[in-house]
Amino acid sequence: MNFDRRSMLRTSAIAVVGLGMPKFAAAVEGKQRKFTMALRCGSIGVDADQREAIELAIKNGFESVTPEPNYLGKISENERTEMAKSMHEKGLVWGAAGLPVEFRKDETTFQNDLKQLPALASAMQDAGVTRVGTYLMPCHDDLTYVENFRQHADRLRQCANILGDCGQRFGMEYVGPKTLWTSKRYPFLHSMAETKDLIAEIGLDNVGFILDSWHWYTAHETAEDIRTLTNQDIIACDLNDAPKGLAIDQQLDNRRELPMATGVIDLKTFLSELVTLGYDGPVRAEPFNQPLAAMNNADATATTADAMRAAFALIGG
């Protein structure tokens, strides 16, 4: 599939899904926020299937919800279409799906998962899903930086090609904490600049970033780094705060906080830059926080929604 064909597919899919995309007032240089407050249940310890997640999102005022590729692949085409129609009627749109391919392990595992991706990507396309993403492990015990870089470029290029044929953009999330990228023998990419190198090496027009305030902070990045991106470069965003009392390089990846919990991360700057860029995708909380995970589904979802609204209030709501 050539560039023009893929671009046409992606533009058409976005246009269909975007029919119900609301616009929100934000006091940032007179611009409106276009991104949505997204619910991703797994990141807040909520155990819910796709339909339950949709209901939780609607009940708690979320504007988008994470699609589950395997669930969408199991139901019929009519059910996928009806689900998308029902969401549209209730003012809810899709966020970004996780990549349903294990690309970090051995070649056999990767190839077995890759064989399933065309059918799952097609199912997501039926439902109107246009964004898919994954994280990049910032270290490895066996592969050197260059070996790991080549493997990532080769495997993720194959994934992105398949997703692009179904009108989907693919995002990659770099992982910033020094405590993690120094935890194995060979450090791997852990910054925006390095991820740009990988995107360039993959060389496909539908590949970009998953941008996370936590990794932006732990990578010692600033507003200037975000300003090097465009809306088209960003597939999805995660919003988190950090524990107090730790230097940046002492932060641990699995000990984060909900947005606005501590004020350690400058979320006003982070969100303001997204508004300025005209970013129009999902923004999700991803705190991996134990007290939050210990709550029941209803309380965890409501608490997350409150935290997200408090963060969005920094830019006018």
Secondary structure, DSSP 8 states (H G I E B T S, - for coil): --HHHHHHHHHHHHHHHGGG---EEEEETTEEE--EEEE-GGGGT----HHHHHHHHHHTT-SEE---HHHHHHS-HHHHHHHHHHHHHTT-EE--EE-----SS-HHHHHHHHHHHHHHHHHHHHHT--EEEEE--SEESSS-HHHHHHHHHHHHHHHHHHHHHTT-EEEEE----HHHHTSSSEE---SHHHHHHHHHHH--TTEEEEEEHHHHHHTT--HHHHTT--GGGEEEEEE-B--TT--GGG--TT--B-TTSS--S-HHHHHHHHHHHT--SEEEE----HHHHTS-HHHHHHHHHHHHHHHHGGGT-
